[in-house]
Amino acid sequence: MKIPNKQNIAKYVKQGILAPIPREMLEKYAPQYTKYIDEKKIWDQVTYDGKIYAIPTTNPDGDYPTAVAWRGDWLKNVGIAKTPETLQEYEEALKRFRNDDPDKNGKKDTYGMSDFAIPNILGAFGHPGIIDFKGNQSGVSLEFTKKGTK
């Protein structure tokens, strides 16, 4: 999930959407990135009440990669033991998120992906991504078919 406005972090925390990320976990799994964020002094973009709630994004080389993050508790709740690694596993996880109530609230109200993640799928087929997915700014219209995009 991308949070374009840091003011929304407090709102999302109060709504129970975000949970704190232990700094120790970031240091363990992303030590170089954590050091980089320390050097740039931009933790304030993703903290609320003294706790880290997101990973700050930077763009030093002009690329905008999208990192895929999976909720381990949701995967477990829908019977998936390991993080998806293939498109088939990705698709299966998303179907289960939609149909098998990963948040255990008794409602079929969960989706596992937003439009920000569409480039992950397209990238697997060599497409460089989408500048404006909805086509509402550039006038680009994308048509999806079983064979790919047009």
N, C-alpha and C positions, 0 to 999 in steps of 0.2 A: 504494500500500500504506500503510495507516495502522499506526502503531506506537504502541499505547495505553500501553505501559510502556517508559519510556526505558531501563530496565535491559536490554531485549532488543536494543538497538542493538549493544552489545558482542558479544552472542551471534551476532547476524546477521552482523556484520563477520567474526568468526572462522569462520563457516560459509561465507563467500564470497557471501552473499546481497546485501549492501550494498557499494557502492563509494563512495569519497569524492566529494563535490560541491565543485568548486573555488569558492572564495568569489568569484573574479573572474567566474565564470559567473553567479552569483546577482546580483552587482552590475550586470552587463550586461543580463540579461534580467528582473530583478525589482528594480530599484534602489530604488523606494519601499518595497517590502516588506522588503528587506534593511535599509534605514535604520530602519524601524519595529521590526524585531527587535533591531537594535542599541540603540535607545532603550529597549526593554523589557528588555534584557539577559537574553534567554532562549535564547541559542545553546547554553548548557550542556545543554539538554534533548535536543539532537540531535548532540552531538559525542562522539567517542571517540578517545582518544590524540591529542588536539589537532586532529582533522580533522572537518569537517562531513559527516554522513551522511544527513541528512534536512532537510526544511524545517519549522521549528517552526510549529505551528498556534496560532492565537489566535481569540478569538471576541468582539471588542469590541462588536458590535452585536446579538448574539444569533442570528445566522444561522450555519448550518453548511454552507457550500458545499463540494462535492467537486470538486477540480481533477483533471482527467484528465491523466495523464502516460503517454506512450507510450515504449517502449524503441526507440530508433532502430535499434539493431543488430538487434533482432528483426524489425522491419518490413523492413529490408534483407534479412535472411536468408530471409524468406519471399516476397521479390520485390515488396514494396510500396515505392514511391519517395517518397511523401509522407505526412505525418501525416493519418490519417482525419479528414474534416470532416463527413460525412453519416452517417446511421444505416446506410445500405447499406455504406459504406466501413468503418464500425465493425464491423459484422457480418462482413464479408469478412475483416478483419484477425483477428478472434477465431477464425474458422474456420481460417484459415491457421496461427495460433498453435497451435491444437489438432492440426492434421493435418500440418503441414510442418516440424516440428522446429526452431523458431526458436533454441533454445539449442545446436543442433548436437551433442547428446550421443548421437544415434542411437536415442533412445527416444521413443515417443509418450506423453510424461508432462508436457506443458506446457498450462497454461490461461492465458488472457490477462486474466481478470477474476475478481474475488471478489464476494461478496454486497455489499460496500461500494459497488460501482459500479452496482448495479441502479438506483438513483435516476437515474443519468445517462440511462438508456434511458427510464424512466418520465417523466422531466422533459420529454423531447422530445414527449410526448403530453399535456402539461399537468398531469400528476400531480405533486403537491408532494413526493413522496418517501415513504419508508417509515420510520416510527419504529422498528418492531420487525419486521424482515423475516421472521424465522422464526416470529413469533407466539408465542414461548414465554414472554413476560412479560406481554403485554397481552391475550392471548387472541384477538388478531386473526388471522384466517386469510385469506390472499389466494389467489385462484384465478386462474391465468393462462390466457387463451384466445387464439385468433388475433385476436379483436376487442379485446383489452385486458385490464383487470383487473376483477374483481368484488369 
